[in-house]
Amino acid sequence: MVEEFSGLLPPQTHTLPIQQRIERGRALREKAARRHHGVWKPPADRRDPVEILIEQGEARLPDLLPVRYARMKPSPFTFLRGAAAVMAGDLAATPASGLAVQAGGDCHCLNFGGFATPERRLAFDINDFDETAVAPWEWDLKRLATSFVVATLDVLPRDARTELAQIVARSYRATMAEVAGMPVLGAWYLALNLDDVNTVETTGIDPRVVRKAGTARAHPVEIAAISHRKGAAPHIEDNPEHTVFHPASADAAAFRAAVDAAMVDYAESLTPERRTLLQRYRLADAAYKVVGVGAVGTLCGVLLMVSGDGEALYLQFKEATRSVLEAYAGTSPYAHHGERVVRGQRLLQAASDMLLGFATGPTGRHLYVRQLRDAKIKPALEVMSPRNFRRYAATCGEVLARAHARTADAVVLSAYLGKSAAFDEAIGAFATAYAKQTERDHEALLEALKNGRLPSVGGDS
């Protein structure tokens, strides 16, 4: 564990005189000079990345482990997405200024996106919080910057990849300076809304995707990967292609009983007015659903809720296990990891899903629950132009700074970052160096699948 971090948010310093806060930030440079963030050299005692994956797998559903590794296999970027635990251990060995924030924990460039807020506006924000915990702010930023370099290994030349990482850092630094000059309440409510074409253009996201999501806000559409049979007994259709399936018939009754109990628990975690809204639907069906890359092997599923006139509401439940950051930044103050995720998300997002809650599920597993899809906007990296990659890198850096400023003192952090490009260049150097580490770790995964150290799908190696 990093010595000065305890897993708890530090006291807020916004009531101190501003000059004192600026001096605090500048003094942190003596502990971790900005240029020192540019160094990545694997320590002699660095753990085998495959060993870390095997250790994680011990608490996961064994039948799904081959699927997890198959999703990590295609490229260094898919490996990075599934290897938050590997990078967390590495980040813990890098310099830190000593400032803690509510960290996202798995900040890569595909864990950002757009969604409809409770006010029915389209917002762009961090959208994955499985690993959220109190930790050094640098860890999120370095993972995010590195993800842009790794995601473009086969798309952009080296200098352009390094530039993306620098853009992430520069945008983060500029946004933190902007927030530092804002009133406290103004900074708290700051959000990136995608309500006009000009704003969308600057994000690097395809405007057509945003227009489609805007239509979905007013006119809900069928979720492509999920469908259900309507009628007196609505039923989720199994979909092998998207790994949506019901438990075996012998386990169905126990599964449904566990889900029913979890729904009672979940309702109790909601505020009274949102619990009232939930009561306007009944649970019609539940099924398992394998999602993402890093989460594969944890207990995940989908709930079909219906109103009296057959209106459908899909909720997703996901297992929440110990954050990969906790081993290095201190144990979470929440005994229930579903609550850890929910509290972390509400701290980091300017506007969160109104049906976000938590529960205890089958065999005592900790779960959190949210709407499965509410006009979500996902960046299409595979068709993104170099220009839009630069725009998107700036957008993610901006959003991360806004999220961190909700639990950090932006004045202190901005004073540490300064006005020069020294920090940006350091992050570019780190991300470029760690991208090479990710390539080596991906090769280790391929070798482990080939020699049977890790289980593969259908004997594929």
QUILINHU-V299752 format. One record per residue. RES is the residue in one small letter. PSI is psi as a letter, one per 30 degrees, with the letter a starting at -180 (* if undefined). Layout:
# QUILINHU-V299752
RES_PSI + RES_PSI
This chain:
# QUILINHU-V299752
m_k + v_k + e_e + e_g + f_k + s_f + g_f + l_k + l_k + p_l + p_k + q_k + t_g + h_f + t_f + l_l + p_k + i_e + q_e + q_e + r_e + i_e + e_e + r_e + g_e + r_e + a_f + l_f + r_f + e_f + k_e + a_j + a_k + r_e + r_f + h_f + h_f + g_f + v_k + w_j + k_j + p_k + p_l + a_e + d_g + r_k + r_k + d_k + p_e + v_e + e_e + i_e + l_e + i_e + e_e + q_e + g_f + e_f + a_g + r_l + l_j + p_e + d_f + l_f + l_e + p_e + v_e + r_e + y_e + a_e + r_f + m_f + k_e + p_e + s_l + p_e + f_e + t_e + f_e + l_e + r_e + g_f + a_h + a_e + a_e + v_e + m_e + a_e + g_e + d_e + l_e + a_f + a_g + t_l + p_k + a_k + s_f + g_f + l_k + a_k + v_l + q_j + a_k + g_e + g_f + d_h + c_i + h_l + c_f + l_g + n_g + f_l + g_a + g_l + f_l + a_k + t_l + p_f + e_g + r_h + r_l + l_k + a_l + f_k + d_l + i_k + n_g + d_k + f_g + d_e + e_g + t_k + a_l + v_k + a_l + p_k + w_e + e_e + w_e + d_e + l_e + k_e + r_e + l_e + a_e + t_e + s_e + f_e + v_e + v_e + a_f + t_g + l_e + d_g + v_e + l_l + p_l + r_e + d_e + a_e + r_e + t_e + e_e + l_e + a_e + q_e + i_e + v_e + a_e + r_e + s_e + y_e + r_e + a_e + t_e + m_e + a_e + e_e + v_e + a_f + g_g + m_l + p_l + v_e + l_e + g_e + a_e + w_e + y_g + l_k + a_l + l_j + n_k + l_h + d_f + d_l + v_e + n_e + t_e + v_e + e_e + t_f + t_f + g_f + i_k + d_j + p_f + r_e + v_e + v_e + r_e + k_e + a_e + g_e + t_e + a_f + r_e + a_f + h_i + p_k + v_l + e_k + i_k + a_e + a_f + i_k + s_l + h_l + r_k + k_l + g_a + a_f + a_i + p_k + h_k + i_k + e_k + d_k + n_i + p_e + e_e + h_g + t_h + v_k + f_l + h_l + p_l + a_l + s_e + a_f + d_f + a_e + a_e + a_e + f_e + r_e + a_e + a_e + v_e + d_e + a_e + a_e + m_e + v_e + d_e + y_e + a_e + e_f + s_f + l_l + t_l + p_e + e_e + r_f + r_e + t_e + l_e + l_e + q_f + r_g + y_l + r_l + l_j + a_e + d_l + a_k + a_l + y_l + k_k + v_k + v_l + g_a + v_d + g_f + a_f + v_k + g_f + t_l + l_j + c_l + g_a + v_k + l_k + l_j + m_k + v_k + s_l + g_f + d_g + g_g + e_k + a_k + l_k + y_k + l_k + q_k + f_k + k_k + e_k + a_j + t_a + r_k + s_k + v_f + l_f + e_e + a_f + y_f + a_g + g_l + t_k + s_k + p_f + y_k + a_f + h_j + h_f + g_e + e_e + r_e + v_e + v_e + r_e + g_e + q_e + r_f + l_e + l_e + q_k + a_e + a_k + s_l + d_k + m_f + l_g + l_k + g_a + f_l + a_l + t_k + g_a + p_k + t_g + g_g + r_k + h_k + l_l + y_l + v_k + r_l + q_k + l_e + r_k + d_i + a_h + k_k + i_j + k_k + p_k + a_i + l_e + e_f + v_g + m_k + s_l + p_e + r_e + n_f + f_e + r_e + r_e + y_e + a_e + a_e + t_e + c_e + g_e + e_e + v_e + l_e + a_e + r_e + a_e + h_e + a_f + r_f + t_f + a_l + d_j + a_e + v_e + v_e + l_e + s_e + a_e + y_e + l_e + g_a + k_f + s_l + a_g + a_e + f_e + d_e + e_e + a_e + i_e + g_e + a_e + f_e + a_e + t_e + a_e + y_f + a_e + k_e + q_e + t_e + e_e + r_e + d_e + h_e + e_e + a_e + l_e + l_e + e_e + a_e + l_e + k_e + n_g + g_g + r_e + l_k + p_k + s_l + v_k + g_h + g_g + d_k + s_*
